[in-house]
Amino acid sequence: MAPEMNGRPKSTSVNIPSQAVKNLTVEEMYNKEKYDLSTMKEGDVFKMLDTKKEGLNDDQIKERLEKFGHNRLDEKTQSPIIQFLLFMWNPLSWVMEAAAVVAIAVSNGGGRAPDWEDFVGIILLLLANSIIGFIEQRNAGSAVKSLMKSLAPEAKVKRNGQWKVIDAAELVPGDIIGIKLGDVVPADGRLIVEQGDISIDQAALTGESLPVDKKHGDEIFSGSICKQGEGEAVVIGTGVNTFFGRAAKLVGSANDEVGHLQTILAKIGNFCIVAIGIFIIAEIFVMYAGFRYSYRRGINNILVLLIGGIPIAMPTVLSVTLAIGARQLSEHKAIVTHVTAIEELAAVTILCSDKTGTLTLNRLVVDKDTIKKYADIGSGEIIRYAAIASRLEHPDAIDTCIISTFGDKDKVRDGIQELDFKPFNPTIKRTEITYKETKDGSVHRISKGMSHTILDLCTRDKTDQQIKQLNADVDEFAGRGLRALAVAIEDVPSGEKDGKGNGFKLIGLLPIYDPPREDTKETIERALELGKYLFYILVPIFMI
């Protein structure tokens, strides 16, 4: 099923069996049709995991490490020797190996030495093919390792009632973890304590450039980053039982698939084996029964048939070609999981691409040329007012965008004194600042946020025509793929921080977008020229 990445699923009640975490298997615990730890009520989560807000004790930790394993993505390992020998285990190699045996063993007769030249040549070709494939396979980038690097190396956890910092790999279901600004979430969990508004950057999972607001009871995902606030969460999934882990498992499973060219090569090898076998049998009867050839002369002819009847260099050429392609992909920062990646990429007819961070820069900017104005005020002043109403310390993505558009962060609030600031939160869906002008002592209040939230807030100079115009402008922005950020201002005649204003007045609408990368146009054009069908995934959902 697809987990709720942005929404807040309704909590559900379930019948929790006694000592569930001990008596149920790992597969039973993570069977979401029976026990969905991401949606069940908080009390049921604590009961299911047999934990409490003071954390687990030492005995529980030991038991769960043995049952659930460490909080990491285990990569399949294979002996280098076995991996090397597997490159010699395919139909074409079998025929070459049979030819080598004939050259060194069977052909030793008629008073002549074994055919060492052919034997050495065949063995060198086999070794060259295997060495090239082995080296490229070992050097190819590992997708699982790449995913592991983005996981948090350490975690703040409460155990036996005491906070401590441990290796994130030691976390187990039921642990109580703490997260704060800048932390990478070390495991899947449910928020149980929040201090301030918590925002989580889930771009690595969803491709969405804006952080997602999280409230008490919401699920947080391993590998995401805390962009605002602090909180505590109970761990509900570790290692491969996290959303991140299931995604990594799917990526890792791609290594088990045999490439199309490898399949064709195997079919060619099988055909060669059958064809050569038929001709050898026929040749034996013709040479020895019909023409009465000597033993050594007949063996030499059979050896010629064995070596000449197969495309000896084909595995080597294929390995070299795929290795060069895989190496070129890795030079372009592409994760190469297998040397056949270049072959699979060449066979693509439909290309599904995430937009954010792939085709775009994953950095919001204001389109200054299309700012909408609803008052006698310049675009520069609208940007300045929006910057004043932004958080300067630890700004979110929108505030960062506005401040960078204004220019110098240190000059945003020159000439004013902040009296009160309300950061963005999902309840009011806007920011608000009350400030005093140092030159004349006048007090003003600015708010910026979602267009219709700001419009509902405005009471001064608000007309039906303005409402229609705002709606039309928002629709225009949406049609161009732009976000709309409205800005409003009011005066506070009393001069008090909490004084009543004379009514907010809508002054402008800022278009915000994530600009495309410089090479996006060229990339899309090249893909279309190659006959690829392109699909852009704006809000990807992982079905796991």
C-alpha positions in Angstrom: 0.0 0.0 0.0 1.1 3.6 -0.4 1.9 5.3 2.9 0.5 8.7 3.7 3.4 11.1 2.9 1.7 14.4 3.4 -1.7 13.8 4.7 -2.8 12.8 8.3 -4.5 9.5 8.2 -7.2 8.9 10.8 -6.1 7.0 13.8 -7.6 3.5 14.1 -8.2 1.1 17.0 -7.1 -2.5 16.8 -7.1 -5.5 19.1 -3.5 -5.8 20.2 -2.5 -9.3 21.3 -0.7 -9.8 24.6 3.1 -9.3 24.4 2.7 -8.6 20.6 6.3 -7.5 20.1 7.6 -10.8 21.6 5.0 -13.3 20.3 4.4 -12.0 16.7 6.9 -12.5 14.0 8.5 -9.6 12.2 6.3 -10.3 9.1 3.2 -10.4 11.2 4.0 -7.1 13.0 4.5 -5.3 9.7 1.5 -6.7 8.0 -0.4 -3.5 7.5 -3.7 -5.3 6.9 -3.6 -6.4 10.5 -1.4 -4.0 12.4 -0.7 -0.6 10.8 1.6 1.2 13.2 1.4 4.4 11.1 -2.3 4.8 11.7 -3.3 3.1 14.9 -3.9 5.2 18.0 -0.9 6.3 20.1 -1.8 4.1 23.0 -2.1 1.1 20.8 1.3 1.8 19.3 2.9 1.9 22.8 1.0 -1.3 23.7 2.0 -3.0 20.5 5.7 -2.1 20.9 5.6 -2.7 24.7 7.3 0.6 25.4 6.7 3.8 27.3 7.8 7.4 27.1 10.8 6.8 29.4 12.2 4.5 26.7 13.2 0.8 26.7 15.4 -1.0 29.2 18.5 -3.0 28.5 16.8 -6.4 28.3 14.2 -5.1 25.8 16.9 -3.6 23.6 18.9 -6.8 23.5 15.9 -8.9 22.6 14.8 -6.6 19.9 18.2 -6.3 18.3 18.2 -10.1 18.0 14.7 -10.2 16.6 14.6 -7.1 14.3 18.3 -6.8 13.5 20.3 -3.6 13.3 18.8 -0.4 11.8 20.7 -0.5 8.5 20.3 -1.8 5.0 22.1 -5.0 4.6 23.7 -5.5 1.2 24.0 -8.9 -0.3 27.6 -10.0 -0.3 29.3 -12.5 -2.5 32.7 -14.0 -2.4 35.0 -12.3 -4.9 36.3 -15.7 -6.1 32.7 -16.9 -6.8 31.9 -13.6 -8.5 34.9 -14.0 -10.7 34.2 -17.6 -11.6 30.6 -16.9 -12.5 31.9 -14.9 -15.5 33.3 -18.2 -16.8 29.9 -19.9 -16.4 27.8 -19.4 -19.5 27.2 -21.5 -22.6 29.8 -19.7 -24.8 32.4 -20.1 -22.1 31.5 -23.8 -21.8 32.3 -24.4 -25.4 35.6 -22.4 -25.1 36.5 -24.5 -22.0 35.6 -27.7 -23.9 37.9 -26.5 -26.7 40.7 -25.9 -24.2 40.3 -29.4 -22.8 40.5 -30.9 -26.4 43.6 -28.8 -27.2 45.5 -29.9 -24.1 44.3 -33.4 -23.3 42.5 -35.1 -26.1 44.8 -33.9 -28.9 47.8 -35.5 -27.2 48.5 -38.3 -29.6 50.2 -39.4 -32.8 53.6 -38.7 -31.4 52.9 -34.9 -31.2 52.7 -32.6 -28.2 49.5 -31.1 -27.0 48.3 -28.0 -28.8 49.6 -25.5 -26.2 49.2 -22.4 -28.4 45.5 -22.9 -28.9 45.1 -23.8 -25.2 46.9 -20.6 -24.0 45.0 -18.5 -26.5 41.6 -19.8 -25.3 42.5 -19.4 -21.6 43.7 -15.9 -22.2 40.4 -14.9 -23.9 38.4 -16.5 -21.0 40.5 -14.7 -18.4 40.3 -11.3 -20.3 36.5 -11.5 -20.5 36.2 -12.5 -16.8 38.7 -10.0 -15.5 37.0 -7.1 -17.4 33.6 -8.0 -16.2 34.7 -8.7 -12.6 36.6 -5.4 -12.3 33.7 -3.3 -13.7 31.2 -5.2 -11.5 33.3 -4.5 -8.4 33.9 -0.8 -9.3 30.3 -0.1 -10.3 28.5 2.2 -7.9 26.2 0.4 -5.5 22.7 1.8 -5.2 22.2 0.3 -1.7 25.4 1.9 -0.5 24.4 5.3 -1.9 21.1 5.1 0.0 22.8 4.1 3.2 25.0 7.2 3.1 21.9 9.4 3.4 20.8 7.7 6.7 21.7 9.3 10.0 24.9 7.9 11.5 23.9 8.8 15.1 20.6 9.2 16.9 19.5 10.8 20.2 17.5 8.2 22.1 15.9 7.9 25.5 16.6 4.6 27.3 16.1 3.8 30.9 14.7 7.3 31.3 18.0 8.9 30.2 18.8 10.7 26.9 22.0 9.5 25.1 23.5 9.6 21.7 24.1 6.2 20.0 24.8 4.8 16.6 21.7 4.9 14.6 22.2 1.3 13.6 21.5 0.4 17.3 17.9 1.7 17.2 15.1 -0.8 17.6 11.3 -0.6 17.4 9.9 1.0 20.6 12.8 3.4 21.1 12.0 7.0 21.9 14.1 9.3 19.7 14.6 13.1 19.8 14.8 15.2 16.6 15.6 18.9 16.1 16.5 21.3 13.4 18.9 19.8 10.9 18.7 16.3 12.1 18.3 13.4 9.7 15.4 11.2 11.0 17.2 7.9 11.8 14.1 5.6 11.6 10.4 5.6 10.9 8.4 6.8 13.8 5.3 8.5 15.2 5.5 12.0 16.8 4.6 11.9 20.5 6.0 15.3 21.6 6.3 18.5 19.6 8.0 21.7 20.6 7.0 24.4 18.2 5.9 23.8 14.6 7.8 20.8 13.1 8.5 20.7 9.4 10.2 17.7 7.7 11.9 17.8 4.3 10.8 14.6 2.5 12.3 15.5 -0.8 14.5 12.3 -0.9 11.3 10.3 -0.7 8.6 12.4 -2.6 10.6 14.9 -4.7 8.5 17.7 -3.1 10.7 20.8 -2.6 8.7 22.2 0.3 8.9 20.7 3.8 5.9 19.0 5.2 4.3 20.2 8.5 4.0 17.5 11.1 1.8 17.3 14.1 1.3 15.0 17.1 0.7 11.5 15.9 2.0 12.0 12.4 4.5 9.6 10.9 8.0 10.7 10.1 10.2 8.7 7.7 13.8 7.5 7.9 16.1 9.6 5.8 14.0 12.8 5.9 15.4 16.0 7.4 14.0 18.1 10.2 13.8 21.7 8.9 11.9 23.3 11.8 11.0 22.7 15.4 11.9 19.9 17.9 10.1 16.8 18.9 10.1 13.2 20.2 9.0 10.2 18.4 8.5 6.5 19.1 10.3 4.3 16.6 7.9 2.0 14.6 10.2 0.7 11.9 14.0 0.1 11.5 16.2 -1.1 8.7 14.4 -2.9 5.9 11.1 -2.3 7.7 11.2 1.4 7.1 9.8 3.2 4.0 13.3 4.1 3.0 14.4 0.4 3.5 11.6 -1.0 1.4 12.6 1.5 -1.4 16.2 0.4 -1.1 15.2 -3.2 -1.2 13.4 -2.7 -4.5 16.4 -0.9 -6.0 18.7 -3.7 -4.8 16.5 -6.4 -6.3 17.2 -5.0 -9.7 20.6 -6.7 -9.5 19.0 -10.1 -9.7 17.6 -9.5 -13.2 19.5 -10.8 -16.2 20.1 -8.3 -18.9 18.4 -8.8 -22.3 21.8 -9.0 -24.1 22.9 -11.7 -21.6 19.7 -13.7 -22.4 20.5 -13.4 -26.1 24.1 -14.4 -25.5 22.9 -17.5 -23.6 20.6 -18.4 -26.4 23.4 -18.0 -29.0 25.6 -20.2 -26.8 23.0 -22.9 -26.5 22.5 -22.9 -30.2 26.2 -23.1 -30.8 26.5 -26.1 -28.4 23.7 -28.0 -30.2 24.9 -27.2 -33.7 28.6 -28.0 -32.9 27.6 -31.2 -31.2 25.6 -32.3 -34.3 28.5 -31.5 -36.6 31.1 -33.2 -34.4 29.1 -36.4 -34.4 28.8 -36.2 -38.1 32.5 -35.3 -38.5 33.6 -38.3 -36.4 31.7 -40.7 -38.6 32.9 -39.1 -41.8 36.5 -38.8 -40.8 37.1 -42.0 -39.0 34.6 -44.4 -40.6 34.6 -42.9 -44.1 38.1 -41.4 -44.8 40.0 -43.4 -42.2 41.8 -40.3 -40.8 44.5 -40.7 -38.2 43.5 -40.0 -34.6 45.5 -36.7 -34.4 44.3 -35.4 -37.7 40.7 -36.0 -36.8 41.1 -34.3 -33.4 42.7 -31.3 -35.1 39.7 -30.9 -37.3 37.3 -31.3 -34.3 39.3 -28.6 -32.5 39.0 -26.3 -35.5 35.2 -26.9 -35.4 35.0 -26.2 -31.7 37.0 -22.9 -31.9 35.7 -21.7 -35.2 32.1 -22.6 -34.5 31.6 -20.2 -31.7 32.0 -16.4 -31.5 34.9 -16.6 -29.1 35.3 -12.8 -28.7 31.6 -12.0 -28.3 31.6 -12.2 -24.4 34.7 -10.0 -24.3 33.3 -7.4 -26.7 30.0 -7.4 -24.8 31.8 -6.9 -21.5 34.0 -4.2 -22.8 31.1 -2.3 -24.4 28.9 -2.5 -21.3 31.8 -1.6 -19.1 32.6 1.6 -21.1 28.9 2.6 -21.0 28.6 2.0 -17.3 31.7 3.9 -16.6 30.4 6.9 -18.7 27.2 6.8 -16.7 29.1 6.9 -13.4 31.1 9.9 -14.6 27.8 11.7 -15.0 27.0 11.0 -11.3 24.6 8.2 -12.2 24.3 5.3 -9.7 25.4 2.1 -11.6 24.2 -1.1 -10.0 25.3 -3.4 -12.8 27.3 -3.3 -16.0 24.2 -4.1 -18.0 22.7 -0.8 -16.9 23.8 0.8 -20.2 22.0 -2.0 -22.1 18.8 -1.5 -20.1 18.9 2.3 -20.5 19.3 1.8 -24.3 16.1 -0.3 -24.3 14.0 2.4 -22.6 11.0 3.6 -24.6 9.1 5.3 -21.8 11.0 7.5 -19.4 9.4 8.6 -16.2 11.2 11.5 -14.5 10.7 13.2 -11.2 10.5 17.0 -11.7 11.9 18.5 -8.5 15.7 18.3 -8.3 15.9 16.3 -11.5 14.6 18.6 -14.2 14.6 21.6 -11.8 17.1 23.1 -9.3 15.0 22.2 -6.2 15.4 25.9 -5.2 12.4 28.3 -5.2 12.7 31.7 -6.8 10.3 34.7 -7.3 9.4 35.6 -10.9 9.9 39.3 -10.4 8.6 40.2 -13.9 5.1 38.9 -13.3 4.4 40.1 -9.7 0.8 41.2 -9.4 0.1 44.6 -7.7 -3.2 45.6 -6.1 -2.1 48.9 -4.6 -0.1 51.9 -5.7 3.2 50.3 -4.8 6.2 49.0 -6.7 7.2 45.4 -7.1 10.4 46.1 -5.1 8.5 47.3 -2.1 6.2 44.3 -2.3 9.2 42.0 -2.1 10.6 44.1 0.8 7.4 43.8 2.8 7.4 40.0 2.1 11.0 39.8 3.3 10.2 41.7 6.4 7.5 39.2 7.2 9.9 36.3 6.8 11.8 34.4 9.4 15.5 35.4 9.3 16.9 32.7 11.5 16.4 29.2 10.3 14.0 30.2 7.4 11.9 27.7 5.6 12.0 27.3 1.8 9.5 30.1 1.1 11.2 32.5 3.5 14.6 31.7 2.0 13.3 32.3 -1.5 11.8 35.7 -0.5 15.0 36.9 1.4 17.3 35.8 -1.5 15.1 37.7 -3.9 15.3 40.8 -1.8 19.1 40.6 -1.7 21.0 41.4 1.4 19.7 39.5 4.4 21.3 41.9 6.8 19.4 44.9 5.3 15.9 43.3 5.3 14.9 45.0 8.6 17.0 48.1 8.4 15.1 51.0 9.9 12.5 48.9 11.7 12.2 47.3 15.1 10.5 43.9 15.4 7.8 43.9 18.1 6.2 40.5 17.4 6.6 37.7 14.8 4.4 34.7 14.1 6.1 32.1 12.0 4.1 30.1 9.4 2.1 27.2 10.8 -0.5 25.0 9.2 -3.3 26.4 11.3 -3.1 30.0 10.2 -1.3 29.3 6.9 0.6 32.6 7.0 3.4 34.5 8.7 2.8 37.8 10.5 5.1 40.5 11.8 4.3 43.6 13.9 7.1 46.2 13.7 7.9 49.9 14.5 9.5 52.3 12.0 12.5 53.9 13.8 12.3 57.1 11.9 8.7 58.1 13.0 7.7 55.5 15.5 4.7 54.3 13.5 3.7 50.7 13.9 2.6 48.4 11.1 1.7 44.8 10.6 2.5 42.6 7.6 1.2 39.2 6.7 2.1 36.9 3.9 0.8 33.4 3.0 -1.7 31.5 0.9 -3.7 33.7 -1.4 -7.2 32.9 -0.1 -6.0 33.0 3.5 -4.7 36.5 3.0 -7.7 37.6 1.0 -10.0 36.4 3.9 -7.8 38.4 6.3 -8.2 41.7 4.3 -10.9 44.1 5.1 -9.6 47.4 3.8 -10.2 48.5 0.1 -11.5 45.1 -0.6 -13.9 44.9 -3.6 -15.6 42.3 -5.7 -13.4 43.4 -8.6 -10.3 42.8 -6.5 -11.5 39.4 -5.5 -12.2 38.4 -9.1 -8.8 39.7 -10.2 -7.0 37.8 -7.4 -8.7 34.6 -8.4 -7.9 35.1 -12.0 -4.2 35.8 -11.2 -4.0 32.7 -9.0 -5.5 30.6 -11.8 -3.0 32.2 -14.3 -0.1 31.3 -12.0 -1.4 27.7 -11.5 -1.7 27.3 -15.3 2.0 28.2 -15.6 3.0 25.9 -12.7 3.7 28.7 -10.3 2.8 29.0 -6.6 1.1 32.2 -5.4 2.1 34.0 -2.3 -0.1 37.0 -1.2 1.1 40.0 0.9 -1.0 42.3 2.9 -0.3 45.2 5.3 -2.1 47.3 7.9 -1.3 50.2 10.2 -1.6 50.0 14.0 -2.7 53.4 15.2 -2.3 52.6 18.9 1.4 51.9 18.4 1.0 48.8 20.6 2.4 45.4 19.8 -1.0 43.8 20.3 -3.0 46.9 19.2 -5.9 46.7 16.8 -5.0 47.5 13.2 -7.0 49.6 10.7 -7.6 46.5 8.5 -5.3 44.5 6.3 -5.0 45.7 2.7 -3.9 43.3 -0.1 -0.9 44.8 -1.9 0.6 42.1 -4.1 0.8 38.5 -5.3 4.2 36.9 -5.7 4.7 34.1 -8.3 7.1 31.4 -7.0 8.5 28.5 -8.9 11.3 26.0 -9.0 13.4 27.0 -12.1 14.6 24.3 -14.6 18.2 23.3 -14.7 20.3 24.8 -17.5 20.6 21.5 -19.4 16.9 20.5 -19.0 15.8 21.8 -22.4 18.7 20.0 -24.2 18.1 16.8 -22.2 14.4 16.7 -23.1 15.1 17.5 -26.8 17.7 14.7 -27.0 15.4 12.2 -25.4 12.6 13.1 -27.9 15.0 12.8 -30.8 15.9 9.3 -29.6 12.2 8.4 -29.8 11.6 8.3 -26.0 8.1 9.0 -24.5 8.5 11.3 -21.6 6.3 11.4 -18.5 7.0 13.9 -15.7 6.0 12.7 -12.2 5.1 15.9 -10.2 4.1 14.1 -7.0 5.6 10.6 -7.0 4.0 8.0 -4.7 6.0 4.8 -3.9 3.7 1.8 -3.9 5.3 -0.6 -1.5 
